Amino acid sequence: MFLLRGTLRVEGKTQGGEPAGQAGEQTQSGGSEGQTGTQTQSDEVEKQAQKDKTGGQTQVGLETGSGQLLNQPGDIRRQAVDFYSELYNSKFKNDEKLFSFFCDDLPHVLEESNLLLRGPLLQELSTALQNGLHWVPQSKLFLLKEEGGQGLIHLASRVATFRLQFVQRFLTGPANVVWRPVASSIFKRTDGLGLDSALFLMNPDCFNLCNLSVFYQNLFKTWTLFTWSRLEPTLSLHWLLEEPLVHGARLDVQDLSVPGLTYVLCSTANITLRRIVDMAGPDLKNTAAVALALGQRSTHLMDRALSLWIKKLIDEERIMLQDYCKGVETPDESDPFPELGFTFKLNGAAGLLFNKCDEKGVDFYTVKGKVVCQYCVKALNKNNLSGKEDTVWRERLKVTDVVQPV
């Protein structure tokens, strides 16, 4: 028990009936008994009343600075709150001289400028922007100046850029990134697939993200702002074996001829090419072994799926699988992640602002944050920017897109 601006008092009776803390105490003989008789009777009455109240049990209370004894837990808690609130009160003093000593030399807006900003000019500009009484839409103000904008900061695009840069560092950053193991363990919880980096070779729209935190859910949502594709064929045995077979991946072959294939693969945890190669061999011919592992009685469905998978592979990849099964080549986990590029997911949006983008896609390995941010601005505002020119003067002056704003 701690003491808060007062005294801790223990009252009650012991088992022998003597007052707590006073057992065995004897009164003095002689004249002292006569002098203290009245006080003794008063104490006995008070102690008897306390005994009746507490039932002979020891009672703990908190005595405040004013001498009041608090026995109820609620009163003791409130006293503790008041004590610490007063203990940590701010000691701020409004000292104009001290304030001037520290702040006079700091850069600040002149009073004349403040008066101008508070005047009708600011209100007029605000009204014009909010009511559409201007030539340039608000969404275009976030574009670069060479695209007809003002380069203003679009907070949603900045957040989306940060998320994509997080994924970029996770996939392509150095091996000693300290938070990668933690992120990898969280990614492996996605939809029960048990994959981390390979998730970004699939379509996240197919994932069930309910078991992820909001931050990781938003990573996948931002990833779906763009269309992703391979810039170059992957000549890594490790990433070839880690190639997913479901959810829109390159080797996802589910169609009307092989219905339910994704469900069968996910339910049996055979969602990568490595698992199929280990069962069917490098040429993917052992249909019976695959059907048995997937719990399928008919081999027709498995034979159809294996033939579609082998057609998806290029010649170099088939040779790598042959060498892998013969033990000539082993997978290296340190191989770099496959090169990905992203383009706009237009969904009907069109116009000069989107035609300037690289049709082959932006290299996700080398792209800088500023470029990613500008792509995010257009992706998040594509409905408002669709069909818009980079500047109103292009139509008024009758100039083509060969002439660019300066």
Salt bridges, closest charged atoms under 4 A:
GLU11 OE2 - ARG9 NH1 3.27
GLU63 OE1 - ARG9 NH2 3.32
ASP75 OD1 - ARG78 NH2 2.38
GLU86 OE1 - ARG5 NH1 3.38
GLU111 OE2 - ARG118 NH1 3.68
GLU147 OE2 - LYS378 NZ 2.70
ASP191 OD2 - HIS247 NE2 3.73
GLU242 OE2 - ARG274 NH2 3.12
GLU243 OE2 - ARG230 NH2 2.52
GLU243 OE1 - ARG250 NH2 3.65
ASP315 OD1 - ARG318 NH1 3.59
GLU317 OE2 - ARG250 NH2 2.93
ASP390 OD2 - LYS356 NZ 3.35
ASP390 OD2 - ARG394 NH2 2.83
